[in-house]
Amino acid sequence: KKKKKLASFITDGSVELFENGVKKFETTSSGISVTGNLVLSGTVDGRDIATDGSKLDGIASGATNVTNTNQLTNGAGFF
């Protein structure tokens, strides 16, 4: 039975982690790359993910995309 790659550690380079032979995580020169879903728990930069994880800073959790200018209401406008 052929063994699947679990991890790769490149000298002066990246670290790669594999799940069932498929690369899921790697470090890069600019940060990290994750393939697939990212599941977090606990805190990130002091923010509780379980409580605050459903929205991004400055974007209301119920916000939707505006696809045309006719959807702008409540005195909103554009330049």
All heavy atoms as a GROMACS GRO file, in nm:
protein
  571
    1LYS      N    1   0.085  -0.118   0.000
    1LYS     CA    2   0.000   0.000   0.000
    1LYS      C    3   0.089   0.123   0.000
    1LYS      O    4   0.177   0.139   0.084
    1LYS     CB    5  -0.090  -0.003   0.124
    1LYS     CG    6  -0.187   0.110   0.131
    1LYS     CD    7  -0.278   0.097   0.253
    1LYS     CE    8  -0.373   0.212   0.259
    1LYS     NZ    9  -0.461   0.203   0.374
    2LYS      N   10   0.063   0.216  -0.094
    2LYS     CA   11   0.142   0.338  -0.106
    2LYS      C   12   0.105   0.436   0.005
    2LYS      O   13  -0.013   0.463   0.027
    2LYS     CB   14   0.119   0.402  -0.242
    2LYS     CG   15   0.205   0.522  -0.267
    2LYS     CD   16   0.183   0.578  -0.407
    2LYS     CE   17   0.267   0.702  -0.426
    2LYS     NZ   18   0.245   0.764  -0.556
    3LYS      N   19   0.206   0.489   0.073
    3LYS     CA   20   0.182   0.586   0.178
    3LYS      C   21   0.160   0.724   0.118
    3LYS      O   22   0.223   0.762   0.020
    3LYS     CB   23   0.300   0.590   0.275
    3LYS     CG   24   0.314   0.463   0.354
    3LYS     CD   25   0.427   0.475   0.454
    3LYS     CE   26   0.437   0.346   0.533
    3LYS     NZ   27   0.538   0.354   0.638
    4LYS      N   28   0.067   0.799   0.178
    4LYS     CA   29   0.038   0.935   0.133
    4LYS      C   30   0.121   1.034   0.212
    4LYS      O   31   0.152   1.013   0.329
    4LYS     CB   32  -0.112   0.965   0.150
    4LYS     CG   33  -0.197   0.880   0.059
    4LYS     CD   34  -0.344   0.912   0.076
    4LYS     CE   35  -0.424   0.823  -0.017
    4LYS     NZ   36  -0.566   0.840   0.000
    5LYS      N   37   0.154   1.145   0.148
    5LYS     CA   38   0.233   1.250   0.212
    5LYS      C   39   0.152   1.312   0.325
    5LYS      O   40   0.034   1.341   0.310
    5LYS     CB   41   0.269   1.358   0.110
    5LYS     CG   42   0.364   1.464   0.164
    5LYS     CD   43   0.388   1.574   0.063
    5LYS     CE   44   0.495   1.532  -0.033
    5LYS     NZ   45   0.541   1.643  -0.119
    6LEU      N   46   0.214   1.332   0.440
    6LEU     CA   47   0.150   1.394   0.556
    6LEU      C   48   0.192   1.539   0.573
    6LEU      O   49   0.111   1.625   0.603
    6LEU     CB   50   0.184   1.318   0.683
    6LEU     CG   51   0.143   1.171   0.688
    6LEU    CD1   52   0.198   1.105   0.814
    6LEU    CD2   53  -0.007   1.158   0.682
    7ALA      N   54   0.322   1.565   0.555
    7ALA     CA   55   0.375   1.699   0.576
    7ALA      C   56   0.503   1.715   0.495
    7ALA      O   57   0.570   1.618   0.463
    7ALA     CB   58   0.403   1.724   0.724
    8SER      N   59   0.534   1.840   0.464
    8SER     CA   60   0.656   1.873   0.392
    8SER      C   61   0.716   1.996   0.456
    8SER      O   62   0.646   2.095   0.480
    8SER     CB   63   0.621   1.900   0.244
    8SER     OG   64   0.734   1.936   0.172
    9PHE      N   65   0.845   1.990   0.487
    9PHE     CA   66   0.916   2.101   0.550
    9PHE      C   67   1.033   2.138   0.460
    9PHE      O   68   1.131   2.064   0.452
    9PHE     CB   69   0.965   2.062   0.690
    9PHE     CG   70   0.854   2.018   0.781
    9PHE    CD1   71   0.817   1.884   0.788
    9PHE    CD2   72   0.785   2.110   0.857
    9PHE    CE1   73   0.713   1.843   0.872
    9PHE    CE2   74   0.681   2.070   0.940
    9PHE     CZ   75   0.646   1.937   0.947
   10ILE      N   76   1.025   2.250   0.391
   10ILE     CA   77   1.126   2.292   0.294
   10ILE      C   78   1.223   2.387   0.362
   10ILE      O   79   1.183   2.487   0.421
   10ILE     CB   80   1.061   2.359   0.170
   10ILE    CG1   81   0.981   2.255   0.090
   10ILE    CG2   82   1.165   2.420   0.079
   10ILE    CD1   83   0.840   2.243   0.127
   11THR      N   84   1.351   2.356   0.355
   11THR     CA   85   1.455   2.441   0.414
   11THR      C   86   1.445   2.582   0.358
   11THR      O   87   1.440   2.600   0.236
   11THR     CB   88   1.595   2.383   0.387
   11THR    OG1   89   1.600   2.250   0.438
   11THR    CG2   90   1.702   2.468   0.453
   12ASP      N   91   1.445   2.682   0.447
   12ASP     CA   92   1.432   2.823   0.408
   12ASP      C   93   1.310   2.846   0.320
   12ASP      O   94   1.310   2.935   0.235
   12ASP     CB   95   1.558   2.872   0.336
   12ASP     CG   96   1.679   2.873   0.427
   12ASP    OD1   97   1.662   2.894   0.548
   12ASP    OD2   98   1.791   2.852   0.376
   13GLY      N   99   1.205   2.768   0.339
   13GLY     CA  100   1.087   2.781   0.255
   13GLY      C  101   0.960   2.752   0.332
   13GLY      O  102   0.945   2.789   0.448
   14SER      N  103   0.870   2.684   0.268
   14SER     CA  104   0.736   2.666   0.323
   14SER      C  105   0.723   2.539   0.406
   14SER      O  106   0.807   2.451   0.404
   14SER     CB  107   0.633   2.662   0.210
   14SER     OG  108   0.653   2.548   0.129
   15VAL      N  109   0.613   2.534   0.478
   15VAL     CA  110   0.566   2.415   0.548
   15VAL      C  111   0.433   2.380   0.484
   15VAL      O  112   0.348   2.466   0.463
   15VAL     CB  113   0.547   2.442   0.699
   15VAL    CG1  114   0.480   2.324   0.768
   15VAL    CG2  115   0.680   2.475   0.764
   16GLU      N  116   0.415   2.253   0.450
   16GLU     CA  117   0.292   2.208   0.388
   16GLU      C  118   0.233   2.094   0.470
   16GLU      O  119   0.306   2.005   0.512
   16GLU     CB  120   0.317   2.159   0.244
   16GLU     CG  121   0.378   2.264   0.156
   16GLU     CD  122   0.424   2.207   0.022
   16GLU    OE1  123   0.461   2.088   0.016
   16GLU    OE2  124   0.424   2.283  -0.075
   17LEU      N  125   0.102   2.098   0.493
   17LEU     CA  126   0.033   1.991   0.565
   17LEU      C  127  -0.072   1.932   0.472
   17LEU      O  128  -0.141   2.004   0.400
   17LEU     CB  129  -0.032   2.045   0.692
   17LEU     CG  130   0.062   2.110   0.794
   17LEU    CD1  131  -0.018   2.165   0.911
   17LEU    CD2  132   0.167   2.011   0.841
   18PHE      N  133  -0.087   1.800   0.477
   18PHE     CA  134  -0.176   1.729   0.386
   18PHE      C  135  -0.280   1.649   0.463
   18PHE      O  136  -0.254   1.599   0.572
   18PHE     CB  137  -0.094   1.631   0.300
   18PHE     CG  138   0.005   1.699   0.210
   18PHE    CD1  139   0.126   1.745   0.259
   18PHE    CD2  140  -0.024   1.719   0.077
   18PHE    CE1  141   0.217   1.808   0.177
   18PHE    CE2  142   0.066   1.783  -0.007
   18PHE     CZ  143   0.188   1.827   0.042
   19GLU      N  144  -0.399   1.638   0.405
   19GLU     CA  145  -0.507   1.554   0.456
   19GLU      C  146  -0.540   1.454   0.346
   19GLU      O  147  -0.580   1.495   0.236
   19GLU     CB  148  -0.628   1.638   0.493
   19GLU     CG  149  -0.754   1.559   0.522
   19GLU     CD  150  -0.745   1.471   0.645
   19GLU    OE1  151  -0.671   1.505   0.739
   19GLU    OE2  152  -0.812   1.368   0.647
   20ASN      N  153  -0.520   1.327   0.372
   20ASN     CA  154  -0.550   1.222   0.274
   20ASN      C  155  -0.478   1.248   0.141
   20ASN      O  156  -0.533   1.228   0.033
   20ASN     CB  157  -0.701   1.210   0.254
   20ASN     CG  158  -0.740   1.077   0.194
   20ASN    OD1  159  -0.666   0.979   0.206
   20ASN    ND2  160  -0.854   1.072   0.131
   21GLY      N  161  -0.353   1.296   0.150
   21GLY     CA  162  -0.271   1.320   0.032
   21GLY      C  163  -0.298   1.449  -0.041
   21GLY      O  164  -0.235   1.478  -0.143
   22VAL      N  165  -0.389   1.534   0.010
   22VAL     CA  166  -0.423   1.661  -0.055
   22VAL      C  167  -0.374   1.776   0.033
   22VAL      O  168  -0.404   1.781   0.152
   22VAL     CB  169  -0.576   1.673  -0.076
   22VAL    CG1  170  -0.612   1.808  -0.136
   22VAL    CG2  171  -0.626   1.559  -0.163
   23LYS      N  172  -0.297   1.870  -0.027
   23LYS     CA  173  -0.244   1.983   0.050
   23LYS      C  174  -0.358   2.070   0.099
   23LYS      O  175  -0.441   2.116   0.022
   23LYS     CB  176  -0.147   2.066  -0.034
   23LYS     CG  177  -0.081   2.175   0.047
   23LYS     CD  178   0.022   2.261  -0.023
   23LYS     CE  179   0.051   2.235  -0.164
   23LYS     NZ  180   0.146   2.332  -0.222
   24LYS      N  181  -0.363   2.094   0.231
   24LYS     CA  182  -0.468   2.175   0.292
   24LYS      C  183  -0.415   2.304   0.354
   24LYS      O  184  -0.487   2.400   0.370
   24LYS     CB  185  -0.542   2.096   0.400
   24LYS     CG  186  -0.617   1.976   0.345
   24LYS     CD  187  -0.730   2.021   0.257
   24LYS     CE  188  -0.815   1.907   0.207
   24LYS     NZ  189  -0.933   1.953   0.138
   25PHE      N  190  -0.287   2.306   0.391
   25PHE     CA  191  -0.229   2.421   0.461
   25PHE      C  192  -0.085   2.438   0.416
   25PHE      O  193  -0.011   2.341   0.403
   25PHE     CB  194  -0.232   2.395   0.612
   25PHE     CG  195  -0.172   2.504   0.696
   25PHE    CD1  196  -0.252   2.603   0.750
   25PHE    CD2  197  -0.036   2.507   0.721
   25PHE    CE1  198  -0.196   2.704   0.827
   25PHE    CE2  199   0.020   2.608   0.799
   25PHE     CZ  200  -0.060   2.707   0.852
   26GLU      N  201  -0.046   2.564   0.390
   26GLU     CA  202   0.094   2.590   0.362
   26GLU      C  203   0.131   2.732   0.403
   26GLU      O  204   0.048   2.822   0.398
   26GLU     CB  205   0.129   2.568   0.215
   26GLU     CG  206   0.074   2.671   0.119
   26GLU     CD  207   0.117   2.647  -0.025
   26GLU    OE1  208   0.237   2.623  -0.047
   26GLU    OE2  209   0.030   2.651  -0.111
   27THR      N  210   0.254   2.749   0.447
   27THR     CA  211   0.305   2.883   0.473
   27THR      C  212   0.360   2.937   0.342
   27THR      O  213   0.408   2.863   0.257
   27THR     CB  214   0.416   2.881   0.581
   27THR    OG1  215   0.524   2.799   0.537
   27THR    CG2  216   0.362   2.829   0.714
   28THR      N  217   0.350   3.069   0.326
   28THR     CA  218   0.401   3.136   0.207
   28THR      C  219   0.483   3.257   0.250
   28THR      O  220   0.482   3.293   0.368
   28THR     CB  221   0.285   3.182   0.115
   28THR    OG1  222   0.212   3.286   0.182
   28THR    CG2  223   0.191   3.067   0.080
   29SER      N  224   0.548   3.321   0.156
   29SER     CA  225   0.627   3.440   0.191
   29SER      C  226   0.540   3.554   0.240
   29SER      O  227   0.588   3.642   0.311
   29SER     CB  228   0.709   3.485   0.070
   29SER     OG  229   0.623   3.520  -0.037
   30SER      N  230   0.410   3.551   0.208
   30SER     CA  231   0.321   3.659   0.252
   30SER      C  232   0.226   3.619   0.364
   30SER      O  233   0.147   3.699   0.410
   30SER     CB  234   0.240   3.712   0.133
   30SER     OG  235   0.161   3.608   0.080
   31GLY      N  236   0.230   3.493   0.408
   31GLY     CA  237   0.142   3.448   0.517
   31GLY      C  238   0.114   3.300   0.510
   31GLY      O  239   0.207   3.220   0.504
   32ILE      N  240  -0.014   3.263   0.508
   32ILE     CA  241  -0.052   3.123   0.499
   32ILE      C  242  -0.161   3.106   0.393
   32ILE      O  243  -0.230   3.200   0.359
   32ILE     CB  244  -0.102   3.066   0.634
   32ILE    CG1  245  -0.230   3.136   0.679
   32ILE    CG2  246   0.006   3.072   0.740
   32ILE    CD1  247  -0.300   3.068   0.794
   33SER      N  248  -0.174   2.984   0.346
   33SER     CA  249  -0.279   2.950   0.251
   33SER      C  250  -0.352   2.827   0.303
   33SER      O  251  -0.288   2.728   0.340
   33SER     CB  252  -0.218   2.921   0.114
   33SER     OG  253  -0.318   2.880   0.022
   34VAL      N  254  -0.484   2.834   0.309
   34VAL     CA  255  -0.567   2.723   0.356
   34VAL      C  256  -0.661   2.684   0.242
   34VAL      O  257  -0.726   2.769   0.184
   34VAL     CB  258  -0.650   2.763   0.480
   34VAL    CG1  259  -0.742   2.650   0.522
   34VAL    CG2  260  -0.558   2.803   0.594
   35THR      N  261  -0.667   2.555   0.212
   35THR     CA  262  -0.760   2.505   0.112
   35THR      C  263  -0.870   2.430   0.184
   35THR      O  264  -0.843   2.340   0.262
   35THR     CB  265  -0.688   2.410   0.013
   35THR    OG1  266  -0.582   2.482  -0.049
   35THR    CG2  267  -0.784   2.356  -0.090
   36GLY      N  268  -0.995   2.469   0.161
   36GLY     CA  269  -1.109   2.407   0.229
   36GLY      C  270  -1.165   2.502   0.334
   36GLY      O  271  -1.130   2.620   0.340
   37ASN      N  272  -1.252   2.451   0.416
   37ASN     CA  273  -1.316   2.531   0.520
   37ASN      C  274  -1.220   2.557   0.635
   37ASN      O  275  -1.138   2.473   0.670
   37ASN     CB  276  -1.440   2.461   0.574
   37ASN     CG  277  -1.548   2.448   0.469
   37ASN    OD1  278  -1.558   2.531   0.379
   37ASN    ND2  279  -1.627   2.344   0.479
   38LEU      N  280  -1.233   2.673   0.695
   38LEU     CA  281  -1.154   2.711   0.811
   38LEU      C  282  -1.248   2.720   0.930
   38LEU      O  283  -1.344   2.797   0.928
   38LEU     CB  284  -1.086   2.847   0.786
   38LEU     CG  285  -0.996   2.901   0.895
   38LEU    CD1  286  -0.879   2.807   0.919
   38LEU    CD2  287  -0.946   3.037   0.856
   39VAL      N  288  -1.225   2.637   1.031
   39VAL     CA  289  -1.310   2.634   1.150
   39VAL      C  290  -1.228   2.690   1.266
   39VAL      O  291  -1.119   2.641   1.294
   39VAL     CB  292  -1.356   2.490   1.181
   39VAL    CG1  293  -1.441   2.487   1.306
   39VAL    CG2  294  -1.432   2.433   1.063
   40LEU      N  295  -1.281   2.793   1.330
   40LEU     CA  296  -1.211   2.858   1.441
   40LEU      C  297  -1.295   2.850   1.568
   40LEU      O  298  -1.417   2.850   1.562
   40LEU     CB  299  -1.187   3.006   1.410
   40LEU     CG  300  -1.104   3.038   1.287
   40LEU    CD1  301  -1.108   3.187   1.258
   40LEU    CD2  302  -0.963   2.991   1.305
   41SER      N  303  -1.228   2.847   1.680
   41SER     CA  304  -1.294   2.859   1.810
   41SER      C  305  -1.203   2.941   1.900
   41SER      O  306  -1.086   2.959   1.870
   41SER     CB  307  -1.323   2.721   1.870
   41SER     OG  308  -1.202   2.654   1.897
   42GLY      N  309  -1.257   2.990   2.008
   42GLY     CA  310  -1.176   3.072   2.097
   42GLY      C  311  -1.177   3.217   2.057
   42GLY      O  312  -1.279   3.269   2.013
   43THR      N  313  -1.062   3.284   2.067
   43THR     CA  314  -1.055   3.426   2.033
   43THR      C  315  -0.951   3.449   1.925
   43THR      O  316  -0.853   3.376   1.912
   43THR     CB  317  -1.019   3.511   2.156
   43THR    OG1  318  -0.890   3.472   2.203
   43THR    CG2  319  -1.121   3.496   2.267
   44VAL      N  320  -0.973   3.553   1.845
   44VAL     CA  321  -0.878   3.602   1.746
   44VAL      C  322  -0.864   3.750   1.772
   44VAL      O  323  -0.963   3.823   1.769
   44VAL     CB  324  -0.925   3.575   1.602
   44VAL    CG1  325  -0.831   3.638   1.502
   44VAL    CG2  326  -0.940   3.426   1.577
   45ASP      N  327  -0.744   3.795   1.799
   45ASP     CA  328  -0.719   3.935   1.834
   45ASP      C  329  -0.814   3.982   1.944
   45ASP      O  330  -0.868   4.092   1.939
   45ASP     CB  331  -0.730   4.027   1.712
   45ASP     CG  332  -0.614   4.007   1.616
   45ASP    OD1  333  -0.508   3.960   1.660
   45ASP    OD2  334  -0.630   4.040   1.497
   46GLY      N  335  -0.841   3.895   2.042
   46GLY     CA  336  -0.924   3.931   2.156
   46GLY      C  337  -1.073   3.925   2.132
   46GLY      O  338  -1.152   3.957   2.219
   47ARG      N  339  -1.117   3.886   2.012
   47ARG     CA  340  -1.260   3.879   1.981
   47ARG      C  341  -1.307   3.734   1.990
   47ARG      O  342  -1.244   3.646   1.933
   47ARG     CB  343  -1.287   3.936   1.842
   47ARG     CG  344  -1.250   4.085   1.837
   47ARG     CD  345  -1.272   4.140   1.703
   47ARG     NE  346  -1.416   4.152   1.683
   47ARG     CZ  347  -1.469   4.220   1.584
   47ARG    NH1  348  -1.391   4.278   1.496
   47ARG    NH2  349  -1.599   4.227   1.570
   48ASP      N  350  -1.416   3.712   2.057
   48ASP     CA  351  -1.472   3.578   2.074
   48ASP      C  352  -1.536   3.534   1.943
   48ASP      O  353  -1.636   3.589   1.900
   48ASP     CB  354  -1.574   3.579   2.188
   48ASP     CG  355  -1.628   3.441   2.219
   48ASP    OD1  356  -1.620   3.351   2.134
   48ASP    OD2  357  -1.678   3.423   2.331
   49ILE      N  358  -1.481   3.432   1.880
   49ILE     CA  359  -1.529   3.385   1.750
   49ILE      C  360  -1.671   3.332   1.759
   49ILE      O  361  -1.754   3.356   1.672
   49ILE     CB  362  -1.434   3.277   1.694
   49ILE    CG1  363  -1.295   3.335   1.669
   49ILE    CG2  364  -1.491   3.215   1.566
   49ILE    CD1  365  -1.291   3.450   1.574
   50ALA      N  366  -1.704   3.259   1.864
   50ALA     CA  367  -1.837   3.201   1.878
   50ALA      C  368  -1.944   3.310   1.884
   50ALA      O  369  -2.053   3.295   1.830
   50ALA     CB  370  -1.844   3.112   2.001
   51THR      N  371  -1.913   3.422   1.948
   51THR     CA  372  -2.009   3.531   1.963
   51THR      C  373  -2.011   3.623   1.843
   51THR      O  374  -2.115   3.667   1.798
   51THR     CB  375  -1.975   3.613   2.090
   51THR    OG1  376  -1.977   3.526   2.202
   51THR    CG2  377  -2.074   3.725   2.111
   52ASP      N  378  -1.894   3.652   1.788
   52ASP     CA  379  -1.881   3.758   1.688
   52ASP      C  380  -1.838   3.707   1.551
   52ASP      O  381  -1.813   3.785   1.462
   52ASP     CB  382  -1.778   3.859   1.739
   52ASP     CG  383  -1.789   3.995   1.672
   52ASP    OD1  384  -1.899   4.029   1.627
   52ASP    OD2  385  -1.687   4.064   1.663
   53GLY      N  386  -1.831   3.577   1.532
   53GLY     CA  387  -1.773   3.522   1.409
   53GLY      C  388  -1.861   3.525   1.287
   53GLY      O  389  -1.818   3.490   1.179
   54SER      N  390  -1.988   3.568   1.299
   54SER     CA  391  -2.077   3.564   1.183
   54SER      C  392  -2.073   3.692   1.100
   54SER      O  393  -2.143   3.703   1.002
   54SER     CB  394  -2.220   3.536   1.228
   54SER     OG  395  -2.266   3.642   1.308
   55LYS      N  396  -1.993   3.791   1.140
   55LYS     CA  397  -1.988   3.915   1.063
   55LYS      C  398  -1.846   3.969   1.060
   55LYS      O  399  -1.763   3.935   1.142
   55LYS     CB  400  -2.083   4.018   1.123
   55LYS     CG  401  -2.051   4.057   1.265
   55LYS     CD  402  -2.156   4.156   1.317
   55LYS     CE  403  -2.124   4.201   1.456
   55LYS     NZ  404  -2.179   4.121   1.560
   56LEU      N  405  -1.821   4.053   0.963
   56LEU     CA  406  -1.691   4.118   0.949
   56LEU      C  407  -1.699   4.258   1.009
   56LEU      O  408  -1.806   4.318   1.013
   56LEU     CB  409  -1.654   4.129   0.801
   56LEU     CG  410  -1.639   3.995   0.727
   56LEU    CD1  411  -1.620   4.022   0.577
   56LEU    CD2  412  -1.522   3.917   0.782
   57ASP      N  413  -1.587   4.312   1.052
   57ASP     CA  414  -1.584   4.448   1.105
   57ASP      C  415  -1.644   4.546   1.006
   57ASP      O  416  -1.612   4.545   0.888
   57ASP     CB  417  -1.441   4.492   1.135
   57ASP     CG  418  -1.385   4.426   1.259
   57ASP    OD1  419  -1.464   4.371   1.337
   57ASP    OD2  420  -1.263   4.430   1.278
   58GLY      N  421  -1.735   4.631   1.053
   58GLY     CA  422  -1.790   4.736   0.970
   58GLY      C  423  -1.900   4.692   0.876
   58GLY      O  424  -1.952   4.772   0.801
   59ILE      N  425  -1.935   4.563   0.876
   59ILE     CA  426  -2.041   4.514   0.789
   59ILE      C  427  -2.147   4.448   0.876
   59ILE      O  428  -2.118   4.355   0.950
   59ILE     CB  429  -1.988   4.412   0.687
   59ILE    CG1  430  -1.879   4.476   0.600
   59ILE    CG2  431  -2.101   4.357   0.600
   59ILE    CD1  432  -1.811   4.380   0.507
   60ALA      N  433  -2.268   4.500   0.870
   60ALA     CA  434  -2.377   4.443   0.950
   60ALA      C  435  -2.401   4.298   0.909
   60ALA      O  436  -2.387   4.263   0.792
   60ALA     CB  437  -2.504   4.525   0.932
   61SER      N  438  -2.439   4.214   1.004
   61SER     CA  439  -2.458   4.072   0.976
   61SER      C  440  -2.569   4.047   0.874
   61SER      O  441  -2.568   3.948   0.804
   61SER     CB  442  -2.486   3.994   1.104
   61SER     OG  443  -2.602   4.043   1.167
   62GLY      N  444  -2.666   4.138   0.859
   62GLY     CA  445  -2.774   4.120   0.763
   62GLY      C  446  -2.754   4.195   0.632
   62GLY      O  447  -2.845   4.204   0.550
   63ALA      N  448  -2.634   4.249   0.610
   63ALA     CA  449  -2.609   4.329   0.489
   63ALA      C  450  -2.616   4.243   0.364
   63ALA      O  451  -2.584   4.126   0.365
   63ALA     CB  452  -2.471   4.394   0.498
   64THR      N  453  -2.661   4.306   0.253
   64THR     CA  454  -2.664   4.239   0.124
   64THR      C  455  -2.595   4.325   0.020
   64THR      O  456  -2.574   4.444   0.041
   64THR     CB  457  -2.810   4.212   0.078
   64THR    OG1  458  -2.879   4.337   0.070
   64THR    CG2  459  -2.882   4.120   0.175
   65ASN      N  460  -2.562   4.266  -0.093
   65ASN     CA  461  -2.497   4.340  -0.201
   65ASN      C  462  -2.598   4.428  -0.274
   65ASN      O  463  -2.712   4.389  -0.293
   65ASN     CB  464  -2.436   4.243  -0.303
   65ASN     CG  465  -2.319   4.168  -0.246
   65ASN    OD1  466  -2.251   4.215  -0.156
   65ASN    ND2  467  -2.294   4.050  -0.300
   66VAL      N  468  -2.555   4.546  -0.316
   66VAL     CA  469  -2.636   4.632  -0.401
   66VAL      C  470  -2.595   4.601  -0.544
   66VAL      O  471  -2.480   4.618  -0.582
   66VAL     CB  472  -2.614   4.781  -0.369
   66VAL    CG1  473  -2.687   4.869  -0.469
   66VAL    CG2  474  -2.656   4.811  -0.227
   67THR      N  475  -2.691   4.553  -0.624
   67THR     CA  476  -2.658   4.514  -0.761
   67THR      C  477  -2.693   4.620  -0.863
   67THR      O  478  -2.648   4.615  -0.976
   67THR     CB  479  -2.728   4.382  -0.798
   67THR    OG1  480  -2.868   4.398  -0.778
   67THR    CG2  481  -2.677   4.268  -0.711
   68ASN      N  482  -2.778   4.718  -0.826
   68ASN     CA  483  -2.804   4.831  -0.916
   68ASN      C  484  -2.845   4.952  -0.833
   68ASN      O  485  -2.888   4.940  -0.720
   68ASN     CB  486  -2.908   4.795  -1.023
   68ASN     CG  487  -3.046   4.770  -0.965
   68ASN    OD1  488  -3.103   4.858  -0.900
   68ASN    ND2  489  -3.100   4.652  -0.986
   69THR      N  490  -2.832   5.071  -0.891
   69THR     CA  491  -2.856   5.194  -0.816
   69THR      C  492  -3.001   5.212  -0.775
   69THR      O  493  -3.031   5.289  -0.686
   69THR     CB  494  -2.811   5.317  -0.896
   69THR    OG1  495  -2.878   5.316  -1.022
   69THR    CG2  496  -2.661   5.315  -0.918
   70ASN      N  497  -3.094   5.141  -0.836
   70ASN     CA  498  -3.235   5.150  -0.797
   70ASN      C  499  -3.260   5.089  -0.659
   70ASN      O  500  -3.363   5.112  -0.599
   70ASN     CB  501  -3.325   5.082  -0.900
   70ASN     CG  502  -3.325   5.154  -1.032
   70ASN    OD1  503  -3.311   5.276  -1.036
   70ASN    ND2  504  -3.336   5.080  -1.141
   71GLN      N  505  -3.166   5.012  -0.610
   71GLN     CA  506  -3.182   4.949  -0.479
   71GLN      C  507  -3.139   5.041  -0.364
   71GLN      O  508  -3.158   5.009  -0.249
   71GLN     CB  509  -3.100   4.820  -0.471
   71GLN     CG  510  -3.155   4.708  -0.558
   71GLN     CD  511  -3.069   4.584  -0.549
   71GLN    OE1  512  -2.947   4.592  -0.543
   71GLN    NE2  513  -3.133   4.469  -0.546
   72LEU      N  514  -3.078   5.156  -0.395
   72LEU     CA  515  -3.034   5.248  -0.290
   72LEU      C  516  -3.155   5.321  -0.234
   72LEU      O  517  -3.232   5.382  -0.305
   72LEU     CB  518  -2.934   5.348  -0.347
   72LEU     CG  519  -2.801   5.288  -0.395
   72LEU    CD1  520  -2.718   5.395  -0.462
   72LEU    CD2  521  -2.726   5.223  -0.282
   73THR      N  522  -3.173   5.311  -0.101
   73THR     CA  523  -3.288   5.374  -0.037
   73THR      C  524  -3.244   5.448   0.089
   73THR      O  525  -3.126   5.456   0.119
   73THR     CB  526  -3.392   5.267   0.003
   73THR    OG1  527  -3.330   5.173   0.091
   73THR    CG2  528  -3.448   5.195  -0.119
   74ASN      N  529  -3.339   5.502   0.161
   74ASN     CA  530  -3.313   5.571   0.287
   74ASN      C  531  -3.218   5.689   0.271
   74ASN      O  532  -3.133   5.713   0.355
   74ASN     CB  533  -3.260   5.475   0.394
   74ASN     CG  534  -3.359   5.368   0.426
   74ASN    OD1  535  -3.480   5.390   0.424
   74ASN    ND2  536  -3.311   5.248   0.455
   75GLY      N  537  -3.229   5.762   0.159
   75GLY     CA  538  -3.147   5.882   0.139
   75GLY      C  539  -3.008   5.852   0.089
   75GLY      O  540  -2.928   5.943   0.070
   76ALA      N  541  -2.976   5.725   0.069
   76ALA     CA  542  -2.842   5.692   0.018
   76ALA      C  543  -2.834   5.735  -0.129
   76ALA      O  544  -2.930   5.735  -0.200
   76ALA     CB  545  -2.816   5.542   0.030
   77GLY      N  546  -2.717   5.770  -0.170
   77GLY     CA  547  -2.698   5.812  -0.310
   77GLY      C  548  -2.564   5.768  -0.361
   77GLY      O  549  -2.496   5.685  -0.300
   78PHE      N  550  -2.524   5.824  -0.472
   78PHE     CA  551  -2.394   5.790  -0.529
   78PHE      C  552  -2.339   5.912  -0.602
   78PHE      O  553  -2.413   6.004  -0.634
   78PHE     CB  554  -2.405   5.670  -0.624
   78PHE     CG  555  -2.504   5.687  -0.735
   78PHE    CD1  556  -2.464   5.736  -0.858
   78PHE    CD2  557  -2.637   5.655  -0.716
   78PHE    CE1  558  -2.554   5.753  -0.960
   78PHE    CE2  559  -2.728   5.672  -0.819
   78PHE     CZ  560  -2.688   5.722  -0.940
   79PHE      N  561  -2.211   5.913  -0.628
   79PHE     CA  562  -2.145   6.023  -0.698
   79PHE      C  563  -2.139   5.994  -0.845
   79PHE      O  564  -2.123   5.883  -0.886
   79PHE     CB  565  -2.001   6.044  -0.645
   79PHE     CG  566  -2.001   6.094  -0.504
   79PHE    CD1  567  -1.976   6.009  -0.398
   79PHE    CD2  568  -2.028   6.227  -0.476
   79PHE    CE1  569  -1.975   6.055  -0.270
   79PHE    CE2  570  -2.027   6.273  -0.346
   79PHE     CZ  571  -2.001   6.186  -0.243
   0.00000   0.00000   0.00000
